[in-house]
Amino acid sequence: MFKTVFAIMMVVISVFLAGIAIASPNMQEGKWEVTTKTEIEGMPMSMPPATHIACLTKKDLVPQKPEKDQDCKMIENRVVGDTVFWTMQCRSKEGLMESKGRVTYKNSTYEGVFTTTVTEGGQRHNIKSNITGRRIGDCK
């Protein structure tokens, strides 16, 4: 289950960040360190934070790497000032995932939260993720 949840979360983040390029919030282009802290409802302890490096631009915020066997669509994607709000659904042979969230950019940093409900094998799993990003340099 955790492998599926992690793969779904990476798709959510990639699709979300790709959608932000349309509205151009106050974001400085470059190399970013992105950290996601995830809590799964009903688990006695939190998962360790996941950090990755991404080259973000206003045109192409995240290099696209579509996950196999996933059919994702953006239900809502809007920008209010420097905050991006979204709702997304993904379907796979394992089940359905719906994610709702927001992220606020502050030039060289951002922070936000998104909640995800995964329905898999007749069971629902609620996941809350806090996401932060900080610019760490230029892309090469």
C-alpha positions as CSV (number, residue, x, y, z in Angstrom):
1,M,0.0,0.0,0.0
2,F,2.7,2.5,0.9
3,K,4.4,2.1,-2.5
4,T,1.1,2.9,-4.2
5,V,0.5,5.9,-1.9
6,F,4.0,7.2,-2.5
7,A,3.6,6.9,-6.3
8,I,0.3,8.6,-6.2
9,M,1.7,11.5,-4.1
10,M,4.5,12.0,-6.6
11,V,1.9,12.2,-9.4
12,V,-0.1,14.7,-7.4
13,I,2.9,16.9,-6.8
14,S,4.0,16.8,-10.4
15,V,0.6,17.5,-11.9
16,F,0.0,20.3,-9.3
17,L,3.3,22.0,-10.0
18,A,2.8,21.7,-13.7
19,G,-0.6,23.5,-13.4
20,I,0.9,26.5,-11.6
21,A,2.9,27.6,-14.6
22,I,-0.3,28.9,-16.2
23,A,-0.9,31.6,-13.5
24,S,2.6,32.7,-12.7
25,P,2.5,33.3,-8.9
26,N,5.5,35.1,-7.2
27,M,8.0,32.4,-7.7
28,Q,11.7,32.7,-8.5
29,E,12.9,30.2,-11.1
30,G,15.8,27.9,-10.4
31,K,16.8,24.7,-8.5
32,W,14.4,24.0,-5.6
33,E,14.5,21.6,-2.6
34,V,11.0,20.3,-2.1
35,T,10.1,18.5,1.2
36,T,6.9,16.7,1.8
37,K,5.8,15.5,5.3
38,T,3.0,13.0,5.1
39,E,0.7,11.6,7.8
40,I,-1.7,8.7,7.1
41,E,-4.8,8.6,9.3
42,G,-4.8,5.6,11.6
43,M,-1.0,5.1,11.6
44,P,0.6,5.3,15.0
45,M,3.6,7.3,13.6
46,S,4.3,9.7,10.8
47,M,6.2,8.7,7.7
48,P,9.7,10.3,7.4
49,P,9.8,13.5,5.3
50,A,10.6,13.0,1.6
51,T,12.9,15.5,-0.1
52,H,13.8,15.9,-3.7
53,I,15.4,18.5,-5.9
54,A,13.6,20.0,-8.9
55,C,14.4,22.6,-11.5
56,L,11.3,24.9,-11.4
57,T,10.5,27.5,-14.0
58,K,7.3,29.5,-14.6
59,K,6.9,27.7,-17.9
60,D,7.9,24.2,-16.9
61,L,7.8,23.8,-13.1
62,V,8.5,20.1,-12.9
63,P,10.0,17.8,-15.5
64,Q,7.0,15.6,-16.4
65,K,7.3,11.9,-15.6
66,P,3.9,10.4,-16.0
67,E,3.2,7.3,-13.9
68,K,2.1,4.2,-15.7
69,D,-1.5,3.0,-15.3
70,Q,-2.7,6.3,-13.9
71,D,-5.5,8.4,-15.3
72,C,-5.3,11.8,-13.6
73,K,-7.4,14.9,-14.3
74,M,-7.4,18.3,-12.7
75,I,-10.8,19.1,-11.5
76,E,-9.9,22.6,-10.2
77,N,-6.8,24.8,-10.5
78,R,-7.0,28.4,-9.6
79,V,-4.6,31.1,-8.4
80,V,-5.5,33.8,-5.9
81,G,-2.6,36.2,-5.5
82,D,0.4,34.0,-4.8
83,T,-1.7,31.0,-3.6
84,V,-2.6,28.1,-5.8
85,F,-5.6,25.9,-5.1
86,W,-6.4,22.6,-6.7
87,T,-8.5,19.5,-6.7
88,M,-7.3,16.5,-8.7
89,Q,-8.6,12.9,-9.2
90,C,-6.5,9.9,-10.3
91,R,-7.8,6.5,-11.2
92,S,-5.7,3.3,-11.5
93,K,-6.3,-0.4,-11.4
94,E,-5.7,-0.2,-7.6
95,G,-8.4,2.4,-7.0
96,L,-9.3,6.1,-6.9
97,M,-7.4,9.0,-5.4
98,E,-8.7,12.5,-4.8
99,S,-6.4,15.3,-3.7
100,K,-7.3,18.9,-2.6
101,G,-4.7,21.5,-1.6
102,R,-3.1,24.8,-1.6
103,V,0.4,26.2,-1.8
104,T,1.5,29.8,-1.3
105,Y,4.6,31.1,-3.0
106,K,6.9,33.7,-1.4
107,N,9.4,34.4,-4.2
108,S,12.2,31.9,-3.1
109,T,10.1,29.7,-0.8
110,Y,6.7,28.1,-0.7
111,E,4.5,26.3,1.8
112,G,1.2,24.5,1.7
113,V,-0.9,21.5,2.6
114,F,-2.9,19.0,0.7
115,T,-5.2,16.2,1.7
116,T,-5.6,13.0,-0.2
117,T,-8.3,10.3,0.0
118,V,-7.2,7.0,-1.5
119,T,-9.9,4.3,-2.0
120,E,-8.1,1.0,-2.6
121,G,-9.6,-2.5,-2.3
122,G,-12.7,-1.2,-0.7
123,Q,-10.8,0.7,2.0
124,R,-10.4,4.4,2.3
125,H,-7.1,6.0,3.5
126,N,-6.9,9.7,4.4
127,I,-3.6,11.3,4.0
128,K,-2.4,14.8,5.0
129,S,0.7,16.2,3.5
130,N,2.6,19.5,4.3
131,I,4.8,20.6,1.6
132,T,7.6,23.2,1.6
133,G,10.0,24.4,-1.0
134,R,13.0,26.6,-1.1
135,R,15.2,27.8,-3.9
136,I,18.7,26.6,-3.5
137,G,20.4,27.9,-6.7
138,D,20.3,28.1,-10.5
139,C,19.5,25.2,-12.7
140,K,22.4,23.9,-14.8
